[in-house]
Amino acid sequence: MAKSEVKVGDKFAKVHAPRLAWTVTNIKKNYDELPHAILVQEGLEGRQIMISFLGLEIKSLYSRLAI
């Protein structure tokens, strides 16, 4: 994923829970930190996680879903 930027609307699934889809709803980019994505679980808008772009690149943890 290093070459393709994460953007709002992208969807991911955790490898150990592939039936749960997470949608990027916000991007946090500070000048002195790695960029992070805020992801919301589809169907449960109150459940959200924040993970760095580098974390989303770890294929053993996350997979990008086709939109």
MOFEN-V199917 format. One line per field, one symbol per residue. ss: DSSP state (A for helix, B for strand, O for the rest). Layout:
ss=???
This chain:
ss=OOOOOOOOOOBBBBOOBBBBBBBBBBBBOOOOOOOBBBBBBOOBBBBBBBBBAAAAOOOOOBBBBOO
